[in-house]
Amino acid sequence: MLQSLDAFHTLGWQYQTMEHSSGVGVLDKAALVLTAVEHGPAGLADLVTRTGLTRATAHRLASALETHRLLARDAAGRFVPGPRLAAGSPTALPWELLDAAGRVLTALRDDTGESTQLYVRRGPVRLCVAAAERATGLRDTVPVGATLPMTAGSGAQVLLAFAATADPGLLTAAAFAPDVLEKVRRRGWAESVGEREPGLASVSAPVFGPAGLVAAVSLSGPVERLTRSPGRRHGPAIVAAARRLSAPADPPSPAQAPPDQREAAEGNAADHDG
C-alpha cells in the first residue's frame, strides 16, 4: 500500500513538473526535489522514490540546494526546507543575517554554555533557521529546519510581542497572556520555564531589520542550569546577540535597550522554553 502511494505521489509530482516545465532541465529537476521535501522530511531513498530521479542526480541536486541553504538536514540527517525558504516571516530573511547568525550564535553559546537558536515566523509555527548546540552534557537540541509552536516558549513570545500586527487566534491559544507580551516589549526580551516542555527554560530577544521584526534569537537549556529566572542571568547576553544580528542602520529603540537590571531582578518567578 505504501509503495502504491509513493508511486502515485511520484507520478503526480512528475506530472506537475512536466506541466510547469521551464525548459531548463536542471532547474525543473531541482524544483522537483524541493517539491518532494515540501511534503515532509526526506532521506536520499525518499527523494529517489518521490521524484523518480536517479540516486546520483537526487543526491547531487539536494547537496547543491543544501549548499545554497534552500535545503537543510534534520537531526536524523533527512532533507528538510532550508532557512532561505523561511516563508511567512514578515520580512524576507537577508542572506547577511544567515551568514552572521552562525558566528553570533556560536559566540553566544560559548559565552553562556547553552544551546542557541535563531527563529523566524512561519504562519502558526516558528522555524529554526540557525543553531549552535552545546557540545556536552544535558542540552536542548533544536535542529535547523525544526518547527516549534507559536503558542509557547520565549521565542514565540518575542515573535508575537514585536509583530507588526497581532494574531488573535494565536493569542487565544497561547500559554501566555497579553500582559506578558507587553512586559516583553517593555524590557526587550522574553523568558520561559516549562512552557513548551517540562524542565526546559529559555531566553529570547528580537532581531530587527529596516522594516521591523525579522527573527528571534534564543538560548535554551535545562531549568536546573538556567534557573527559574533565566532572564536575570542571560537577558543582557541575549539582547547583545540580537543587536549584533539586527540591521546596523536601525535606530535604537526601548525594545532593543539592555534589560533593566532592576526589572530582571523581579523575575523570581518566570513569566511563564525555547
C-alpha positions in Angstrom: 0.0 0.0 0.0 2.8 2.4 0.9 4.6 1.6 -2.3 1.4 2.3 -4.3 1.0 5.7 -2.5 4.6 6.6 -3.2 4.2 5.6 -6.8 1.0 7.7 -7.0 2.8 10.7 -5.5 5.8 10.3 -7.7 3.6 10.3 -10.8 1.8 13.4 -9.5 4.9 15.4 -8.9 6.4 14.4 -12.2 3.2 15.4 -14.0 3.2 18.8 -12.2 6.8 19.3 -13.2 6.1 18.5 -16.8 3.1 20.8 -16.8 5.2 23.6 -15.4 8.4 22.9 -17.3 10.7 25.9 -17.7 12.7 24.4 -20.5 15.8 24.4 -18.3 16.1 20.7 -17.2 18.4 21.2 -14.2 16.1 23.8 -12.7 13.0 21.6 -13.3 14.7 18.7 -11.5 15.8 21.0 -8.6 12.2 22.2 -8.3 11.1 18.5 -8.2 13.4 17.9 -5.3 12.1 21.0 -3.4 8.5 19.9 -4.0 9.3 16.5 -2.7 10.8 17.9 0.5 7.8 20.2 1.0 5.7 17.1 1.6 7.9 16.0 4.6 11.5 15.2 5.6 13.2 13.0 3.0 16.2 10.8 3.1 18.0 10.2 -0.2 16.0 7.0 -0.8 12.8 9.0 -0.2 13.9 11.6 -2.7 14.5 8.9 -5.3 11.1 7.4 -4.7 9.3 10.7 -4.6 10.9 12.3 -7.7 11.8 9.4 -9.9 15.3 10.8 -10.3 18.3 8.6 -10.2 20.1 8.3 -6.9 23.1 10.2 -8.2 21.1 13.0 -9.6 18.9 13.4 -6.5 22.0 13.4 -4.3 23.8 16.0 -6.4 20.8 18.3 -6.6 19.9 18.0 -2.9 23.6 18.7 -1.9 23.7 21.8 -4.1 20.4 23.0 -2.7 21.8 22.4 0.8 24.9 24.5 0.0 22.7 27.4 -1.0 20.6 26.9 2.1 17.4 26.0 0.2 17.5 22.7 1.9 18.9 21.7 5.4 19.2 18.5 7.4 17.2 17.5 10.4 18.5 15.6 13.4 18.1 12.3 11.5 20.0 13.5 8.5 17.0 13.9 6.3 16.5 16.8 3.9 14.1 19.5 5.1 13.2 23.0 3.8 16.2 25.3 4.4 16.4 28.7 6.1 16.2 30.6 2.8 12.8 29.1 2.3 11.5 30.6 5.6 8.3 31.8 4.1 5.8 33.6 6.4 8.3 35.9 8.1 7.1 39.5 7.8 10.4 40.5 6.2 12.5 38.5 3.8 15.4 36.9 5.6 18.6 38.6 4.4 21.5 36.5 3.4 23.7 38.6 5.5 21.7 37.7 8.6 22.1 34.0 7.9 25.8 34.4 7.3 26.3 36.3 10.6 24.0 34.0 12.6 26.5 31.2 12.8 29.2 33.4 14.3 26.8 35.2 16.7 25.1 32.0 17.9 28.4 30.2 18.4 29.8 33.1 20.4 26.6 33.3 22.5 26.7 29.5 23.1 30.4 29.7 24.2 29.7 32.7 26.4 26.6 31.2 28.1 27.3 27.5 27.9 23.9 26.8 26.5 22.4 25.9 23.1 21.4 28.8 20.9 18.9 29.2 18.0 17.5 31.7 15.5 13.8 31.5 14.7 11.6 33.1 12.1 7.8 33.1 12.0 6.2 30.7 9.5 2.4 31.1 9.9 1.3 29.2 13.0 4.8 27.9 13.8 8.3 29.2 14.1 11.1 27.8 12.1 14.7 27.3 13.3 17.0 28.7 10.6 20.3 28.5 12.5 21.6 26.9 15.7 24.7 26.2 17.8 24.3 23.3 20.1 26.1 22.8 23.4 28.7 20.1 22.9 28.4 18.1 26.1 26.1 17.5 29.0 22.3 17.9 29.2 21.1 20.3 26.5 18.2 21.4 24.4 18.6 20.2 20.8 16.7 22.1 18.1 18.0 21.2 14.6 17.9 23.6 11.7 14.6 23.1 9.9 12.7 22.1 13.0 9.4 23.9 13.6 8.0 24.7 17.1 4.6 26.2 18.1 3.9 29.9 18.2 1.8 29.3 21.3 4.5 28.5 23.8 8.1 29.4 24.6 10.1 32.6 24.8 10.9 32.6 21.1 7.1 32.6 20.4 6.6 35.4 22.9 9.2 37.6 21.1 7.8 36.9 17.6 4.3 37.8 18.8 5.2 40.7 21.0 7.1 42.6 18.3 5.0 41.5 15.3 3.6 44.3 13.2 0.0 43.0 13.6 -1.5 40.9 16.3 -2.8 37.4 15.6 -6.0 36.9 17.7 -6.1 33.2 17.0 -2.6 32.6 18.3 -3.0 34.9 21.2 -6.1 32.9 22.3 -4.3 29.6 22.1 -1.0 30.8 23.6 0.1 29.8 27.1 0.9 33.4 27.9 -1.4 36.3 28.4 -1.3 39.7 26.6 0.2 41.4 29.7 3.2 39.0 29.3 3.7 40.3 25.8 3.5 43.9 27.0 6.2 43.1 29.5 8.4 41.6 26.8 8.1 44.7 24.7 8.9 46.9 27.6 12.1 45.2 28.7 13.2 43.9 25.2 13.5 40.1 26.0 11.3 37.2 27.0 11.9 34.2 29.3 10.0 30.9 29.8 10.2 28.0 32.1 8.5 24.7 31.4 6.2 26.3 28.9 7.0 24.3 25.8 8.5 21.3 27.5 8.8 20.4 31.2 12.2 21.0 32.7 13.3 23.3 29.8 14.0 27.1 30.1 14.9 29.7 27.6 15.5 33.4 26.9 14.9 35.2 23.6 15.2 38.7 22.1 14.1 40.3 18.8 16.2 40.8 15.7 15.2 43.8 13.7 15.7 44.8 10.0 14.9 48.0 8.3 11.2 47.1 8.0 10.8 45.8 11.5 11.0 42.4 13.2 12.9 39.8 11.3 13.6 36.9 13.8 14.1 35.9 17.4 17.4 34.8 18.8 17.2 32.3 21.7 19.2 30.3 24.2 17.7 27.3 25.9 18.7 24.5 28.3 17.6 22.7 31.4 16.0 24.7 34.2 18.5 23.3 36.6 21.2 25.4 35.0 19.2 28.4 33.7 17.1 28.6 37.0 13.5 29.7 37.2 14.6 33.2 36.3 16.7 32.7 33.2 16.4 36.3 32.1 18.2 37.5 35.2 21.3 35.7 34.2 21.2 35.8 30.4 19.0 38.7 29.5 21.9 41.1 28.7 23.7 38.5 26.7 20.7 37.6 24.5 19.9 41.3 23.8 23.6 41.9 22.9 23.4 39.0 20.4 20.2 40.3 18.9 21.7 43.7 18.5 24.7 42.2 16.6 22.3 40.5 14.2 20.0 43.5 13.8 20.4 45.8 10.8 23.0 48.4 11.8 21.0 51.3 10.3 18.2 50.7 12.7 17.8 53.5 15.3 17.9 52.2 18.8 14.6 51.7 20.4 13.4 50.9 24.0 12.8 47.4 23.0 16.5 47.0 22.0 17.9 48.7 25.1 19.8 46.5 27.6 17.4 44.9 30.1 16.9 47.0 33.2 18.7 45.1 35.9 16.0 46.0 38.4 13.3 44.6 36.1 15.4 41.5 35.6 15.7 41.0 39.3 12.0 40.9 39.7 11.9 37.7 37.6 12.0 35.4 40.7 9.1 33.6 39.0 9.4 33.3 35.2 6.7 34.8 33.1 5.8 31.5 32.1 11.3 27.3 27.0 12.7 27.7 23.8 
